[in-house]
Amino acid sequence: MSKKETKTETEEIKKEETVEVKEDTEAAKTEDKVEETSEATEATEDSEEEASKAPTKKDPKDEKIAELTDRVQRQMAEFDNFRKRTEKEKSAMFEMGASDIIKKLLPVIDNFERGFKSVSEEELETPFAKGMDMVYKQFIKLLEDSDVKPIEAEGKEFNPDLHNAVMHVDDDSVGENIVVEEFEKGYTYRDTVIRHSMVKVAN
């Protein structure tokens, strides 16, 4: 082999080695870039995760607004409860006051009824008796409009919630525990007993 050919082969081998070195270098650079990119991505994700875990600092203005809003809501709730309680107390006081006035009127009604029973039929036709009857009916209408109702007693079964037995009698003509006579009429005001009926009950 000539010196010229040997030299050519040597140059080609050097070229091939140079190409392989370049390829290896480029591959190494590529791997380094991939690793750097991966590390950068992981670092970014870690930063984002830490940022999300870190407590968010509220604006002092927002905290003050939330505090004032909560205070106003509490005061409104307290005022609403106070209003309802006051209305309930006023209603109870009104009921008690009305009940007391009605109780004081009942004896007047009793006296009217006793007076009508004590006069004869002829006397009931006189102008004076008719005038008294008009006043009596006006009283009765007033009680009815105020939701005051008389308690039914005579002929009914004795009920301790409505009747007050002041006398007992043996009477075979009626059933046991039946009211046979009413001495004083009882009344209810809005379904509440304000005066029990005074009655005689059969044993």
C-alpha distance (Angstrom), angle and dihedral (degrees) to the residues before:
residue distance angle dihedral
M1 . . .
S2 3.74 . .
K3 3.73 126.1 .
K4 3.79 90.1 -115.3
E5 3.81 93.8 57.4
T6 3.81 91.9 46.0
K7 3.76 90.3 52.6
T8 3.80 91.4 50.0
E9 3.80 92.7 51.8
T10 3.76 90.9 48.5
E11 3.79 91.4 52.1
E12 3.81 91.3 49.7
I13 3.80 91.7 50.8
K14 3.80 89.9 49.9
K15 3.80 89.9 49.5
E16 3.82 91.2 51.2
E17 3.80 91.5 48.2
T18 3.80 90.2 48.6
V19 3.83 91.0 51.4
E20 3.81 91.5 48.8
V21 3.81 91.4 49.2
K22 3.81 90.3 49.6
E23 3.81 91.3 48.9
D24 3.82 91.0 48.4
T25 3.78 90.7 48.5
E26 3.82 93.1 49.2
A27 3.82 90.5 47.5
A28 3.77 90.8 50.5
K29 3.81 90.8 48.8
T30 3.81 90.6 50.1
E31 3.79 92.1 51.0
D32 3.81 90.1 48.4
K33 3.80 90.3 51.9
V34 3.82 91.8 49.0
E35 3.80 90.9 49.9
E36 3.81 91.4 47.5
T37 3.82 91.2 49.4
S38 3.83 91.0 48.6
E39 3.79 91.8 49.0
A40 3.80 91.2 48.1
T41 3.82 90.9 50.5
E42 3.80 92.0 49.5
A43 3.79 90.7 47.8
T44 3.80 90.5 51.3
E45 3.83 91.8 49.4
D46 3.81 90.8 48.6
S47 3.80 90.4 50.6
E48 3.79 92.0 49.5
E49 3.81 91.6 47.8
E50 3.79 91.7 49.9
A51 3.79 90.3 47.3
S52 3.80 91.2 52.0
K53 3.80 91.8 48.6
A54 3.77 93.6 48.0
P55 3.85 112.0 97.5
T56 3.79 113.4 -102.1
K57 3.75 110.8 -122.7
K58 3.81 111.2 -132.2
D59 3.73 122.4 -135.5
P60 3.84 109.9 -106.5
K61 3.80 89.0 -132.2
D62 3.83 91.3 56.9
E63 3.80 90.7 48.4
K64 3.82 90.9 51.1
I65 3.82 91.9 48.1
A66 3.82 91.1 50.0
E67 3.81 90.7 48.6
L68 3.81 93.4 49.9
T69 3.81 92.1 45.0
D70 3.80 91.2 52.4
R71 3.80 90.8 48.0
V72 3.82 92.6 50.8
Q73 3.81 92.1 48.1
R74 3.81 90.8 51.3
Q75 3.80 92.0 49.3
M76 3.80 91.4 48.6
A77 3.80 90.9 51.0
E78 3.81 90.9 48.6
F79 3.81 91.5 48.9
D80 3.81 91.4 49.3
N81 3.81 90.5 51.5
F82 3.81 90.0 47.6
R83 3.82 91.4 50.3
K84 3.80 92.7 50.3
R85 3.80 92.1 46.5
T86 3.81 91.4 48.5
E87 3.79 92.6 49.6
K88 3.80 90.4 49.7
E89 3.80 91.8 49.7
K90 3.81 91.8 47.1
S91 3.80 90.4 50.0
A92 3.81 91.1 49.4
M93 3.82 91.3 48.4
F94 3.80 90.7 49.2
E95 3.80 91.2 50.0
M96 3.80 91.3 49.8
G97 3.80 92.3 47.4
A98 3.80 93.3 47.7
S99 3.80 91.1 46.4
D100 3.82 91.6 52.3
I101 3.81 92.2 50.3
I102 3.79 92.1 48.3
K103 3.80 91.2 50.2
K104 3.81 88.9 54.6
L105 3.82 91.0 50.7
L106 3.80 95.2 51.2
P107 3.84 95.5 75.8
V108 3.81 88.4 54.8
I109 3.82 89.2 55.6
D110 3.82 89.3 47.3
N111 3.81 91.3 54.2
F112 3.79 91.7 50.1
E113 3.80 90.8 52.5
R114 3.81 93.3 46.2
G115 3.80 90.0 49.2
F116 3.80 92.8 52.3
K117 3.82 90.6 50.1
S118 3.81 92.3 52.1
V119 3.80 96.8 55.7
S120 3.77 128.4 75.9
E121 3.78 126.5 -113.0
E122 3.80 90.7 -104.3
E123 3.79 92.5 52.9
L124 3.80 90.3 51.3
E125 3.79 88.0 63.7
T126 3.79 94.0 58.7
P127 3.84 118.8 105.9
F128 3.80 90.9 -115.6
A129 3.83 93.3 53.8
K130 3.79 91.0 44.9
G131 3.81 89.8 52.0
M132 3.82 90.6 50.8
D133 3.80 89.4 48.6
M134 3.82 90.4 54.3
V135 3.82 91.0 51.6
Y136 3.82 90.1 47.3
K137 3.80 92.1 51.4
Q138 3.79 89.8 48.4
F139 3.80 89.5 55.1
I140 3.81 91.1 48.9
K141 3.83 90.7 49.8
L142 3.81 89.5 50.4
L143 3.80 91.1 53.2
E144 3.80 92.6 47.2
D145 3.81 91.6 50.8
S146 3.82 88.4 51.2
D147 3.83 90.0 54.4
V148 3.80 93.0 -107.5
K149 3.80 112.2 146.9
P150 3.82 132.1 -177.1
I151 3.80 116.7 -117.5
E152 3.79 115.5 -118.5
A153 3.78 109.3 -125.9
E154 3.81 120.2 147.1
G155 3.80 111.6 85.6
K156 3.82 92.2 10.2
E157 3.78 127.8 110.7
F158 3.78 113.2 -93.3
N159 3.80 112.0 -96.2
P160 3.83 116.3 -173.7
D161 3.82 89.4 -156.0
L162 3.82 89.7 62.0
H163 3.80 107.2 19.4
N164 3.79 135.7 57.3
A165 3.81 110.4 -153.2
V166 3.81 109.2 -146.3
M167 3.81 96.0 164.1
H168 3.80 139.3 26.9
V169 3.79 127.2 -156.5
D170 3.79 136.5 -176.0
D171 3.79 107.4 -121.4
D172 3.82 121.3 161.2
S173 3.79 91.9 -173.3
V174 3.80 91.6 72.8
G175 3.76 133.1 44.3
E176 3.76 124.0 -94.3
N177 3.80 117.6 -82.7
I178 3.81 92.9 16.5
V179 3.80 122.3 141.3
V180 3.80 107.1 -117.3
E181 3.80 100.1 175.1
E182 3.81 138.6 18.0
F183 3.80 118.2 -145.8
E184 3.79 98.3 177.6
K185 3.79 126.8 14.6
G186 3.79 118.4 -119.7
Y187 3.79 126.6 -144.9
T188 3.80 140.3 -158.3
Y189 3.79 126.3 -149.6
R190 3.80 113.5 -154.0
D191 3.83 90.4 -20.8
T192 3.83 91.7 -49.9
V193 3.80 118.5 114.2
I194 3.80 109.9 -119.5
R195 3.83 94.1 171.0
H196 3.80 129.1 14.8
S197 3.78 120.3 -135.3
M198 3.80 113.8 -106.2
V199 3.81 104.9 -135.7
K200 3.80 148.3 166.9
V201 3.80 114.0 -124.7
A202 3.81 129.8 -157.1
N203 3.81 116.1 -127.0
